[in-house]
């Protein structure tokens, strides 16, 4: 009798265990882990795709924001956004009535000490949906033009991909429907703004090639270059990227870079961070703008800058085994005597 009851009971336990393994939602703690992972994955995916102008203002040095806002009023002003993902920030810059632009102007008007905190607040409100649908009521009336070079990785060429492909990419990482809906809403908004900007012939979106594979003559001369965790962070030859920016900047132009930290092993022993190394190298026109919020570099080339970078590049060698990485930024270099 006991044996006849025991065997079915074991089968029931095994079946329940198999069901739990097949469906991780059976357990609350597992459900919470999945939920947390989905939020992190969505926020990371969203940040790469929809990094907007308020984030650029917040992450870059204040001089970047001032240069861009001033340039919006000039028909001959050209901005190159290198590694700009979906081009959200570039597109938003063509809308002077964008909340981030208005906030920055307001901060300057009332002489706030830190315009970036205002931009950060606006960015936070935007993420909460406070400004949803605002683009329906404003038009891209800025006078400048902008070119985006999108990264070559899986997110590269976002605006050139179909909605179905992008949503499918997201669904492969995310389960919760509310994330998908939020993504689709933002993608629809981005498409609308990109269409309006493209009709004015002042927005160009390039993808499928690494930055340095594009001849500098093809891009032409620019007043402003931004690189927010873009080519400078991932190109094995970081100094080559700086040389490239020298070639695509107009006289008096400036490049603003936000990057991860790398390190340089010195010939006599010891190690410097990349920013310390660049600062000590005394490259004309190069300034380190790092603070507690960013690792930043500002480049305003002089006639001597390019030659100085070329000389230094010949002595800076990437650590063996790092030259072909695509997903991780190169972090260790050796300085030859």
ABEGO torsion letter per residue (X at the ends): XAAAAAAAAAAAAAAAAAAAAABAAABAAAAAAAAAAAAAAAAAAAAAAABBAAAAAAABBAAAAAAAAAAAABAABBBBBBGAEAGAAAAAAABAABAAAAAAAAAAAAGBABAAAAAAAAAAAAAAGAABGAAAABBBABABBBBBBBBABAABGAAABBAAAAAAAAAAABABAAAAAAAAAAAAAAAAAAAAAAAAGABBBBBGBBAAABBAAAAEBBABBBBBGBAAAABABAAAAAAAAAAABBBGBBBBBBBBBBBBBBAAEEBBBAAAAAAAAGBBGBBBABBAABBBBBBBBBAAAAAAAAAAAAABBBBBGAAABAABBBABBBBBX
